[in-house]
């Protein structure tokens, strides 16, 4: 796949609806041992301005461990930098301090902040995925800015450098969860270079990447800064994750003046990784692949099938006539019509036992019967991919 190392770029002004902005530790500490309140205020200023432009923003932040170390240093206490238990303590102390700075800065701008601590298990389990999605989208609907961080206190794999890598890959997962149009990874470097700029004065910035190849991975290297758990390698891995499911990624320097606002205006800053498909196409492929590995199925009547295919509706209890298999909330299931044809794949908001107890009921009656109420939709239209399209359905009627 080709790369572009010239000074020009084909990028134009972005029509972002929702973006995830990942902020690295070295930026938050200004490459020192202390949090940079100035930098947090600056990022918040730009995020608030993006909101005024109609862009919904989720911040994925690093820096909890660094913030905890700063607090202990202020008490004259020093913990060794090595050791998972030490880093858990630092994270527990620092998460509150880090969030406090974000919340205070946003409050000064008249905006609420909502903290979300997540782990790998949260996003890889079906119910955890739905819970995270509902919480983050709920915060956005409440006009708050979600501040997402790895739950370092319990997710010790990240502290050992084995899960997301300084929240880079976490930010890619979050971008998928919230259906982001773009992932912006802000670092203390200008982007991906064709060789290490620290040792090669003629290193050139790669402005665009069409696809992540072995050559691109080789460019990313394996360097890891002392205060950071990541490095360019994990940023490229995050870009690989996001672009494969249809989300464009930009790696840029957070120290560039008004970097977020200039990127939104289409200015060529940093390295742009082009999405390999639309997000909808990527999600559909994953859902179809998932139901190919399971016999779990929800059977719907003709009215519900028509509503799903021709109207783009969500699946509600009245349209369900049967449930096959046993599955938990958040599982991928096939949706079939009464003749057994699979018409869609989706992520179920309820487990199979709950669906059996409310199928065929009006939504109001279904709510009264359930102990846990996750909304009217058994499968929300945003968590559904059609197998039978409206065009195919019309052709089948002829």
C-alpha positions as CSV (number, residue, x, y, z in Angstrom):
1,X,0.0,0.0,0.0
2,X,1.2,3.5,-0.7
3,X,2.3,6.2,1.7
4,X,2.7,9.9,1.2
5,X,5.7,11.7,2.6
6,X,5.2,15.0,0.8
7,X,4.1,18.2,2.4
8,X,0.8,18.1,0.6
9,X,-2.3,16.1,1.5
10,X,-5.6,15.3,0.0
11,X,-7.5,16.0,3.2
12,X,-10.3,18.5,3.1
13,X,-12.5,20.0,5.9
14,X,-14.0,17.3,8.0
15,X,-17.7,16.8,8.6
16,X,-17.1,15.1,11.9
17,X,-20.2,14.2,13.9
18,X,-18.4,12.4,16.7
19,X,-14.6,12.0,17.5
20,X,-12.5,10.4,20.1
21,X,-9.4,12.3,21.1
22,X,-6.7,10.4,22.8
23,X,-4.2,12.3,25.0
24,X,-0.8,10.8,25.9
25,X,1.1,10.9,29.2
26,X,4.0,13.0,27.9
27,X,1.7,15.7,26.7
28,X,-0.2,15.8,30.0
29,X,3.0,16.0,32.0
30,X,4.8,18.3,29.5
31,X,7.6,15.6,29.7
32,X,8.1,16.3,33.4
33,X,7.1,14.5,36.6
34,X,4.0,16.7,37.1
35,X,0.7,17.2,35.4
36,X,0.5,20.2,33.1
37,X,-2.7,22.1,34.0
38,X,-1.9,24.5,31.2
39,X,-2.1,21.7,28.7
40,X,-5.3,20.2,30.1
41,X,-6.9,23.7,29.9
42,X,-5.7,24.1,26.3
43,X,-7.2,20.7,25.2
44,X,-10.4,21.4,27.0
45,X,-10.6,24.8,25.3
46,X,-10.4,23.2,21.9
47,X,-12.8,20.4,22.7
48,X,-15.4,22.9,23.9
49,X,-14.9,24.9,20.7
50,X,-15.5,21.7,18.7
51,X,-18.7,21.2,20.6
52,X,-19.8,24.6,19.5
53,X,-19.2,23.6,15.9
54,X,-21.5,20.6,16.4
55,X,-18.9,17.9,17.0
56,X,-19.4,15.4,19.9
57,X,-16.1,14.6,21.6
58,X,-15.0,11.8,23.8
59,X,-11.6,12.2,25.5
60,X,-9.5,9.0,26.1
61,X,-6.8,10.1,28.5
62,X,-3.6,8.7,30.0
63,X,-1.8,10.2,32.9
64,X,-3.3,8.6,36.0
65,X,-0.1,7.0,37.2
66,X,1.9,10.2,36.6
67,X,-0.7,12.1,38.5
68,X,-0.5,9.7,41.4
69,X,3.3,10.0,41.5
70,X,3.0,13.7,41.6
71,X,0.7,13.5,44.6
72,X,3.0,11.2,46.5
73,X,6.1,13.3,45.7
74,X,4.3,16.2,47.2
75,X,4.0,14.2,50.5
76,X,7.7,13.3,50.3
77,X,6.8,9.7,49.5
78,X,8.6,7.9,46.7
79,X,7.4,4.6,45.2
80,X,9.6,2.6,42.8
81,X,8.6,3.0,39.2
82,X,8.6,-0.7,38.7
83,X,6.1,-3.2,39.9
84,X,2.4,-3.7,39.2
85,X,1.3,-3.2,42.8
86,X,3.1,0.2,42.9
87,X,1.5,1.3,39.7
88,X,-1.9,0.3,41.0
89,X,-1.4,2.5,44.0
90,X,-0.3,5.4,41.8
91,X,-3.2,4.9,39.5
92,X,-5.7,4.8,42.3
93,X,-4.4,8.1,43.7
94,X,-3.9,9.7,40.3
95,X,-7.3,8.9,38.7
96,X,-9.1,11.2,41.1
97,X,-6.6,14.0,40.7
98,X,-6.5,13.7,36.9
99,X,-10.3,13.7,36.6
100,X,-10.5,16.6,39.0
101,X,-8.3,18.7,36.7
102,X,-10.4,17.8,33.6
103,X,-13.7,18.4,35.5
104,X,-12.5,21.7,36.9
105,X,-11.4,22.9,33.5
106,X,-14.6,21.9,31.8
107,X,-16.7,23.4,34.6
108,X,-15.0,26.8,34.0
109,X,-16.2,26.4,30.4
110,X,-19.7,25.6,31.6
111,X,-19.5,21.9,30.6
112,X,-20.0,18.8,32.7
113,X,-17.4,16.0,32.7
114,X,-18.3,12.3,33.1
115,X,-15.6,9.7,34.1
116,X,-15.7,6.3,32.6
117,X,-13.1,3.7,33.7
118,X,-13.0,0.6,31.5
119,X,-10.9,-2.5,31.0
120,X,-10.3,-5.0,28.2
121,X,-12.9,-7.4,29.7
122,X,-15.5,-4.6,29.7
123,X,-15.2,-4.1,26.0
124,X,-14.7,-7.7,24.9
125,X,-17.7,-9.1,26.7
126,X,-21.1,-8.5,25.0
127,X,-22.9,-7.0,28.0
128,X,-19.8,-4.9,28.9
129,X,-19.7,-3.5,25.4
130,X,-23.4,-2.5,25.6
131,X,-23.0,-1.0,29.1
132,X,-20.0,1.1,28.0
133,X,-21.8,2.2,24.9
134,X,-25.0,3.1,26.7
135,X,-23.1,5.0,29.4
136,X,-20.9,7.0,26.9
137,X,-23.7,7.9,24.6
138,X,-25.9,8.8,27.6
139,X,-23.2,11.2,28.7
140,X,-23.1,12.8,25.3
141,X,-26.9,13.1,25.2
142,X,-26.6,14.9,28.6
143,X,-24.2,17.4,27.0
144,X,-21.3,16.1,29.1
145,X,-17.8,15.3,27.9
146,X,-16.9,11.7,28.6
147,X,-13.4,11.2,30.0
148,X,-12.3,7.6,29.4
149,X,-9.3,6.0,31.1
150,X,-8.1,2.4,31.5
151,X,-9.2,1.0,34.9
152,X,-5.5,0.6,36.0
153,X,-6.5,-0.3,39.5
154,X,-8.0,-3.6,38.5
155,X,-6.8,-4.1,34.9
156,X,-3.3,-5.0,35.8
157,X,-2.5,-6.3,32.3
158,X,-2.3,-2.7,31.1
159,X,0.1,-1.8,33.8
160,X,2.2,-4.8,32.7
161,X,2.1,-3.4,29.1
162,X,0.1,-6.3,27.8
163,X,-3.3,-4.9,26.9
164,X,-3.9,-1.6,25.3
165,X,-0.5,0.1,25.5
166,X,-0.9,3.5,27.2
167,X,-4.6,3.7,26.2
168,X,-3.8,3.8,22.4
169,X,-5.6,0.6,21.6
170,X,-8.2,1.4,24.2
171,X,-9.0,4.6,22.3
172,X,-9.5,2.6,19.1
173,X,-12.0,0.3,20.9
174,X,-13.8,3.3,22.3
175,X,-14.0,4.9,18.9
176,X,-15.8,1.7,17.7
177,X,-18.1,1.5,20.7
178,X,-19.4,5.1,20.2
179,X,-19.5,5.0,16.3
180,X,-16.9,7.7,16.0
181,X,-16.1,9.3,12.6
182,X,-12.5,9.7,13.6
183,X,-9.9,8.9,16.2
184,X,-7.3,11.6,16.9
185,X,-4.2,10.4,18.8
186,X,-2.3,13.3,20.2
187,X,1.3,12.7,21.2
188,X,4.5,14.7,21.7
189,X,5.7,13.7,18.3
190,X,4.5,15.1,14.9
191,X,3.3,11.8,13.6
192,X,4.7,8.7,11.9
193,X,8.1,9.2,10.2
194,X,9.7,7.0,7.6
195,X,12.7,6.6,10.0
196,X,13.5,7.5,13.5
197,X,13.8,11.3,13.5
198,X,16.0,11.3,16.7
199,X,18.8,9.6,14.8
200,X,18.1,10.5,11.2
201,X,18.1,14.2,10.4
202,X,16.6,13.5,7.0
203,X,13.6,11.6,8.4
204,X,10.3,12.6,6.6
205,X,6.9,12.8,8.1
206,X,4.4,10.3,6.5
207,X,1.4,12.5,5.8
208,X,-1.0,9.7,4.6
209,X,-1.2,5.9,5.0
210,X,-3.4,4.0,2.6
211,X,-3.1,0.7,4.5
212,X,-0.9,-0.6,7.4
213,X,1.7,-3.0,6.0
214,X,4.9,-4.5,7.4
215,X,6.7,-1.5,6.0
216,X,4.6,0.8,8.1
217,X,5.0,-1.3,11.2
218,X,8.7,-1.2,10.7
219,X,8.6,2.6,10.6
220,X,6.8,2.7,13.9
221,X,9.6,1.0,15.8
222,X,9.3,-0.2,19.4
223,X,10.5,2.9,21.4
224,X,8.7,3.5,24.6
225,X,9.2,6.7,26.7
226,X,9.9,6.3,30.4
227,X,6.6,8.0,31.5
228,X,4.6,6.4,28.7
229,X,3.5,2.8,28.3
230,X,3.0,3.2,24.6
231,X,5.1,4.5,21.7
232,X,4.6,4.9,18.0
233,X,4.2,1.1,17.6
234,X,1.1,1.0,19.7
235,X,-0.3,4.0,18.0
236,X,0.1,2.3,14.7
237,X,-1.6,-0.8,16.1
238,X,-4.5,1.4,17.3
239,X,-4.7,2.9,13.8
240,X,-4.8,-0.6,12.3
241,X,-7.7,-1.6,14.6
242,X,-9.7,1.5,13.9
243,X,-9.1,1.8,10.1
244,X,-10.0,-1.9,9.6
245,X,-13.5,-1.1,10.9
246,X,-13.9,2.1,8.9
247,X,-12.7,4.8,11.3
248,X,-10.0,7.2,10.0
249,X,-7.1,7.9,12.4
250,X,-4.8,10.9,12.8
251,X,-1.6,10.9,14.8
252,X,-0.4,14.4,15.5
253,X,1.4,16.5,18.0
254,X,-0.7,17.9,20.8
255,X,1.8,20.7,21.1
256,X,0.8,22.2,17.8
257,X,-1.3,25.3,18.3
258,X,-5.0,24.7,17.9
259,X,-4.3,21.3,16.5
260,X,-7.8,19.9,16.9
261,X,-9.4,23.0,15.4
262,X,-7.0,23.0,12.5
263,X,-7.5,19.3,11.9
264,X,-11.3,19.9,11.8
265,X,-10.8,22.6,9.2
266,X,-9.0,20.0,7.0
267,X,-5.4,21.2,7.6
268,X,-2.7,18.6,6.9
269,X,-1.2,18.0,10.3
270,X,0.4,14.8,11.4
271,X,-0.2,11.4,9.8
272,X,-3.6,10.4,8.4
273,X,-4.5,6.7,8.3
274,X,-7.3,6.2,5.8
275,X,-10.2,3.9,6.8
276,X,-10.4,0.6,4.9
277,X,-14.2,0.6,4.6
278,X,-17.1,2.5,6.1
279,X,-17.8,1.9,9.7
280,X,-21.2,0.4,8.8
281,X,-19.5,-2.1,6.4
282,X,-16.9,-3.1,9.0
283,X,-19.5,-3.6,11.7
284,X,-21.7,-5.7,9.3
285,X,-18.7,-8.0,8.5
286,X,-18.0,-8.6,12.2
287,X,-21.7,-9.3,13.0
288,X,-22.1,-11.7,10.1
289,X,-18.9,-13.5,11.0
290,X,-20.1,-13.8,14.6
291,X,-23.5,-15.3,13.7
292,X,-21.8,-17.8,11.4
293,X,-20.2,-19.3,14.5
294,X,-23.4,-19.7,16.5
295,X,-26.9,-21.2,16.3
296,X,-28.5,-18.5,18.5
297,X,-31.4,-17.0,16.8
298,X,-34.4,-14.8,17.3
299,X,-37.4,-15.5,15.0
300,X,-39.7,-12.7,14.0
301,X,-43.1,-12.4,12.4
302,X,-43.7,-10.9,9.0
303,X,-44.6,-7.4,10.3
304,X,-41.3,-7.2,12.3
305,X,-39.3,-8.5,9.3
306,X,-40.8,-5.8,7.1
307,X,-40.1,-3.1,9.7
308,X,-36.5,-4.2,10.0
309,X,-35.7,-4.5,6.3
310,X,-37.8,-1.7,4.8
311,X,-38.1,0.8,7.6
312,X,-34.7,0.4,9.4
313,X,-36.6,-0.2,12.6
314,X,-35.3,-1.7,15.9
315,X,-36.5,-5.1,17.0
316,X,-39.2,-4.9,19.6
317,X,-40.8,-7.6,21.8
318,X,-44.2,-7.7,19.9
319,X,-42.6,-8.9,16.7
320,X,-40.8,-11.9,18.2
321,X,-42.3,-15.4,17.9
322,X,-39.4,-17.7,19.0
323,X,-36.0,-17.7,20.5
324,X,-33.5,-20.5,19.7
325,X,-30.4,-21.2,21.7
326,X,-29.1,-19.8,25.0
327,X,-27.2,-16.5,25.1
328,X,-26.5,-13.6,27.4
329,X,-27.1,-9.9,27.0
330,X,-24.8,-8.4,24.5
331,X,-24.4,-11.6,22.4
332,X,-24.5,-11.5,18.6
333,X,-27.6,-13.4,17.3
334,X,-29.1,-14.1,13.9
335,X,-32.6,-12.7,13.3
336,X,-34.7,-14.9,11.0
337,X,-38.2,-14.6,9.6
338,X,-40.9,-17.2,10.2
339,X,-39.7,-19.2,7.2
340,X,-36.2,-19.6,8.6
341,X,-34.4,-17.1,6.4
342,X,-31.8,-15.0,8.2
343,X,-32.6,-11.4,7.5
344,X,-30.2,-9.7,9.9
345,X,-27.5,-10.0,12.5
346,X,-27.5,-8.0,15.7
347,X,-26.2,-7.6,19.2
348,X,-29.0,-8.4,21.7
349,X,-29.8,-6.0,24.5
350,X,-31.3,-8.9,26.5
351,X,-30.4,-12.5,27.2
352,X,-32.4,-15.4,25.7
353,X,-34.3,-16.2,29.0
354,X,-35.6,-12.6,29.3
355,X,-36.6,-12.4,25.6
356,X,-38.6,-15.7,26.0
357,X,-40.5,-14.2,28.9
358,X,-41.5,-11.0,27.0
359,X,-41.7,-12.0,23.4
360,X,-45.0,-11.0,21.8
361,X,-45.8,-8.5,24.5
362,X,-46.4,-4.8,24.2
363,X,-43.4,-2.9,25.3
364,X,-45.2,-1.4,28.3
365,X,-46.2,-5.0,29.5
366,X,-42.6,-6.2,28.9
367,X,-41.2,-3.6,31.2
368,X,-43.3,-4.7,34.0
369,X,-42.2,-8.3,33.7
370,X,-38.4,-7.7,33.7
371,X,-36.2,-7.1,36.8
372,X,-33.6,-5.3,34.6
373,X,-34.9,-2.9,32.1
374,X,-32.4,-2.0,29.3
375,X,-34.9,-0.2,27.1
376,X,-37.7,-1.0,24.6
377,X,-35.4,-2.5,21.9
378,X,-34.4,-6.2,22.0
379,X,-31.9,-5.3,19.2
380,X,-31.4,-1.6,18.6
381,X,-31.1,-0.6,14.9
382,X,-27.7,0.9,15.6
383,X,-26.6,-2.6,16.7
384,X,-28.1,-4.4,13.7
385,X,-26.8,-5.3,10.3
386,X,-29.2,-6.4,7.5
387,X,-28.6,-9.6,5.5
388,X,-31.7,-9.1,3.4
389,X,-31.7,-5.6,2.0
390,X,-34.7,-3.6,0.9
391,X,-33.8,-4.2,-2.7
392,X,-33.6,-8.0,-2.2
393,X,-36.8,-8.0,-0.3
394,X,-38.6,-6.2,-3.2
395,X,-37.1,-8.6,-5.7
396,X,-38.3,-11.6,-3.6
397,X,-41.9,-10.3,-3.8
398,X,-41.9,-10.3,-7.6
